[in-house]
Amino acid sequence: MLEDLKMNFSHTNFIFLGFPEIYKYRRLLSLPFFISYLAVLGGNSLIIYVIRSMDNLHSPMYMLISGLCAVDIVVVTAILPNMLLSFLFDWEEISLTGCLTQMFVTHFLSSVESTILLAMALDRYVAICNPLRYTDIMNSTMFVKLLVFTTIRSGSIMLALVLLAGSLSFCGSNVINHCYCDHMALVSLACGSTEINDAMGLVVIVCFAGFDVSLIFFSYINILKAVLGTAVGDDCWKAFHTCGTHLIVMMCFYLVGSVTFLSHNLQISIPIDINTSLGVMYIVFPASVNPIIYGIRTKEIRNGILKMFKKRLNKVLSV
């Protein structure tokens, strides 16, 4: 009888408990996350502003970098302010509706970021391996197709993921062992079978980590072949270093994201604090380093930043 009553009950409010092992230090923990948030906002906003201000940066590649920076700002804003409020003021409760909304926003935008990274790799592939057709392929029509593809693929898959999670019954604990509403962190609290949810998690991995990573690797390998075949000396090292850096950052994004999704499916026992760190890092780390990797290390954007600061400095000095 009690079991029947329990199964008919489902929590509608949840409590976040991120980093339980170091919970008493949560106010100190807010400092690095606050600094990270400021870095994400400042770095990505600067890159967007420079690309928007400089006419010579209005090409497809820089528009993609600008889009990547915008996505990074929004996805980090979806989780870090709530985390900081939780650490500083113990605002740890969230409704099921709020949890599902946050889940959709974070996973949808992460999948959009994956698509942008793929588009950037393909853009470089066309520019280097097929330069004569670059303007014919990378045009406004291609961007519209990319937008439609991203909306349909990311929207449909992540909406299905969230709706399936929302259909579960949560009759046991309502404590989410995470800092935000991660899919598997919520699903792990369900009372009934989660086989469909686990399968949906695998679909996400295949569609994004599997499909996108394969095409990204294909693009960069062919880019390296084309560049190394014609470059000599320092140019070879520069090409290898640039492609290698891009791939390392991308692999951190995909690998950590895949681990957080698959740990529940594969019954991998990961300490809660480490699992939470991975879940936060997979969103915050790329957003923090992307302005450096794709922005400041890009000669044209770096020159644009220097030009902008020199212009502002001359204005100040002339007053």
C-alpha positions in Angstrom: 0.0 0.0 0.0 2.8 2.4 1.0 4.7 1.5 -2.2 1.6 2.3 -4.3 1.2 5.7 -2.6 4.9 6.4 -3.1 4.7 5.5 -6.8 1.7 7.8 -7.3 3.6 10.7 -5.7 6.1 12.7 -7.7 8.2 15.7 -6.6 7.6 19.0 -8.3 10.5 20.8 -6.6 14.1 19.9 -6.4 17.2 20.9 -4.4 20.7 21.3 -6.0 23.5 19.8 -4.0 26.6 20.4 -6.1 30.0 19.4 -4.6 28.7 17.7 -1.4 32.2 16.8 -0.3 33.3 20.4 -0.1 29.8 21.9 0.6 31.0 23.8 3.6 33.5 25.7 1.3 30.8 26.6 -1.2 31.1 30.4 -0.6 34.8 30.2 -1.4 34.0 28.1 -4.4 31.9 30.9 -5.7 35.0 33.0 -6.3 36.6 31.0 -9.2 33.2 30.6 -10.8 32.5 34.3 -10.5 35.8 35.1 -12.1 35.2 32.6 -14.9 31.8 34.2 -15.5 33.3 37.6 -15.8 36.0 36.2 -18.2 33.3 34.5 -20.4 31.3 37.7 -20.5 34.2 40.0 -21.1 36.2 37.9 -23.6 33.3 36.8 -25.8 31.6 40.2 -25.8 34.9 41.8 -26.9 35.3 39.4 -29.8 31.6 40.0 -30.9 32.1 43.8 -30.7 35.3 43.7 -32.7 33.9 41.5 -35.4 30.8 43.7 -35.6 32.8 46.9 -35.7 35.4 45.9 -38.3 34.1 45.7 -41.9 37.0 43.4 -43.0 35.8 40.8 -40.4 32.3 40.4 -42.0 33.3 37.1 -43.7 31.6 33.7 -43.0 34.4 32.5 -40.7 34.2 35.5 -38.4 30.5 35.4 -38.4 30.7 31.8 -37.2 33.2 32.9 -34.5 30.8 35.7 -33.5 27.9 33.2 -33.3 30.1 30.8 -31.2 30.8 33.6 -28.7 27.1 34.6 -28.5 26.2 31.0 -27.7 28.9 30.7 -25.1 27.6 33.8 -23.3 24.0 32.5 -23.2 24.7 28.9 -22.2 27.0 30.0 -19.4 24.5 32.6 -18.2 21.9 29.8 -18.1 23.8 28.0 -15.3 26.5 30.2 -13.5 24.3 33.0 -12.0 22.0 30.3 -10.4 25.1 28.5 -9.2 26.5 31.6 -7.6 23.2 32.4 -5.9 23.1 28.9 -4.6 26.7 29.1 -3.2 26.3 32.5 -1.7 22.7 32.7 -0.5 21.6 29.0 -0.4 19.0 29.5 -3.2 19.2 25.9 -4.0 15.5 25.0 -4.9 14.1 24.8 -8.4 10.7 23.7 -9.8 10.4 20.8 -12.2 9.3 23.2 -14.9 12.3 25.4 -14.2 14.6 22.4 -14.1 13.4 21.1 -17.5 13.6 24.6 -19.0 17.2 25.0 -17.9 18.0 21.5 -19.1 16.6 22.3 -22.6 18.5 25.6 -22.8 21.9 24.2 -21.7 21.7 21.0 -23.9 20.2 22.8 -26.9 22.8 25.5 -26.9 25.6 23.0 -26.3 24.4 21.1 -29.4 24.2 24.4 -31.3 27.8 25.0 -30.3 28.7 21.6 -31.7 27.1 22.5 -35.0 29.0 25.8 -35.2 32.3 24.1 -34.5 31.5 21.7 -37.3 30.6 24.6 -39.6 33.9 26.3 -38.8 35.9 23.2 -39.6 34.1 22.8 -42.9 34.6 26.5 -43.7 38.3 26.1 -43.3 38.3 22.9 -45.3 36.6 24.6 -48.2 38.8 27.8 -47.9 42.0 25.8 -48.0 41.2 22.7 -50.0 38.8 24.2 -52.5 39.4 28.0 -52.5 38.1 28.7 -56.0 34.6 27.6 -55.0 34.7 29.2 -51.5 32.4 32.2 -52.3 30.0 29.9 -54.2 29.7 27.5 -51.3 30.0 29.7 -48.2 27.3 32.3 -49.0 24.1 33.5 -47.4 22.1 30.5 -48.7 24.5 28.2 -46.9 24.0 30.1 -43.7 20.2 29.8 -44.0 20.5 26.1 -44.6 22.8 25.8 -41.6 20.3 27.7 -39.4 17.5 25.5 -40.5 19.5 22.3 -40.0 20.7 23.4 -36.5 17.2 24.4 -35.4 15.6 21.1 -36.6 18.3 18.8 -35.4 19.1 20.4 -32.1 15.5 21.5 -31.4 13.9 18.1 -32.1 16.5 15.9 -30.3 16.7 18.1 -27.2 13.0 18.6 -27.0 12.5 14.9 -27.1 15.2 14.5 -24.4 13.5 17.0 -22.1 9.9 15.7 -22.7 11.0 12.2 -21.9 12.7 13.4 -18.7 9.6 15.4 -17.7 7.3 12.3 -18.1 9.2 10.4 -15.4 8.0 10.0 -11.8 10.2 11.3 -9.0 8.9 9.6 -5.9 12.2 9.2 -4.0 14.8 11.8 -3.3 14.4 15.3 -4.7 18.1 16.2 -4.2 19.9 16.7 -7.5 23.6 16.0 -7.1 24.7 18.7 -9.5 24.9 22.5 -9.7 22.4 22.7 -12.6 19.7 20.6 -14.1 21.8 18.1 -16.1 19.8 15.4 -17.9 21.3 12.4 -16.3 21.4 14.0 -12.8 17.6 14.4 -13.0 16.9 11.1 -14.6 18.9 9.2 -12.0 16.2 10.3 -9.4 13.3 8.6 -11.3 11.4 5.8 -9.7 10.4 3.8 -12.8 12.3 2.5 -15.8 14.7 4.9 -17.5 15.6 2.7 -20.5 14.0 5.1 -23.0 15.9 8.1 -21.4 19.1 6.2 -21.5 18.6 5.3 -25.2 17.9 9.0 -25.9 21.1 9.9 -24.2 22.9 7.6 -26.6 21.1 9.2 -29.6 22.5 12.6 -28.4 26.1 11.1 -28.3 25.8 9.5 -31.7 24.2 12.6 -33.4 26.6 15.2 -32.0 29.8 13.6 -30.6 29.8 10.8 -33.2 28.6 12.6 -36.4 30.1 16.0 -35.8 33.5 14.8 -34.5 33.9 12.5 -37.5 33.4 15.4 -39.9 35.6 17.7 -37.9 38.4 15.2 -37.9 38.0 14.6 -41.6 38.1 18.4 -42.3 41.2 19.0 -40.2 43.1 16.0 -41.5 42.5 17.2 -45.1 43.5 20.8 -44.1 46.7 19.5 -42.6 47.5 17.4 -45.7 46.9 20.4 -48.0 48.9 22.8 -45.9 51.8 20.5 -45.1 52.0 19.6 -48.7 52.9 23.2 -49.7 54.3 24.8 -46.5 57.9 24.6 -45.3 59.7 25.2 -42.0 57.9 27.4 -39.6 54.7 27.4 -41.7 54.4 23.6 -41.2 54.7 24.0 -37.4 52.3 26.9 -37.4 49.6 24.9 -39.3 50.1 21.9 -37.1 50.0 24.0 -33.9 46.8 25.8 -35.0 44.9 22.7 -36.0 46.2 20.8 -33.0 45.1 23.5 -30.6 41.6 23.7 -32.2 41.2 19.9 -32.0 42.4 19.7 -28.3 39.8 22.3 -27.2 37.1 20.6 -29.3 38.0 17.1 -27.9 37.7 18.5 -24.3 34.2 19.7 -25.2 33.1 16.5 -26.8 34.9 14.0 -24.5 33.8 15.6 -21.2 30.2 16.0 -22.5 30.1 12.4 -23.6 31.4 11.2 -20.2 28.7 13.1 -18.4 26.0 11.6 -20.7 27.4 8.0 -20.7 28.4 7.6 -17.1 24.8 6.7 -16.1 24.1 4.5 -19.2 27.3 2.5 -18.7 27.0 2.3 -14.9 30.3 4.1 -14.4 30.8 5.1 -10.8 32.1 8.6 -10.7 32.4 10.5 -7.4 29.7 13.2 -7.2 32.2 16.1 -6.9 34.2 14.9 -10.0 31.0 14.3 -12.0 29.7 17.8 -11.1 33.1 19.3 -12.0 33.0 17.6 -15.4 29.5 18.7 -16.1 30.3 22.4 -15.3 33.7 22.3 -17.0 32.2 21.0 -20.3 30.2 24.2 -20.5 32.4 26.8 -18.8 35.9 25.7 -20.1 35.2 26.0 -23.9 33.4 29.3 -23.3 36.4 30.7 -21.4 39.1 29.6 -23.9 37.2 30.1 -27.2 37.8 33.9 -27.3 41.5 33.1 -27.0 41.7 30.1 -29.4 39.4 31.5 -32.1 39.7 35.2 -31.3 42.9 36.7 -30.0 45.1 34.0 -31.6 43.5 34.9 -35.0 45.7 37.6 -36.6 42.9 39.7 -38.1 40.9 39.8 -34.8 44.0 40.5 -32.8 44.8 43.4 -35.1 41.2 44.6 -34.8 41.4 44.6 -31.0 44.7 46.5 -31.1 43.3 49.0 -33.6 40.2 49.6 -31.4 42.3 50.1 -28.2 44.7 52.5 -30.0 41.7 54.5 -31.3 40.2 54.7 -27.9 43.6 55.6 -26.3 44.1 58.4 -28.8 40.7 59.8 -28.0 41.4 59.8 -24.3 44.8 61.5 -24.8 43.5 64.1 -27.2 40.9 65.3 -24.6 
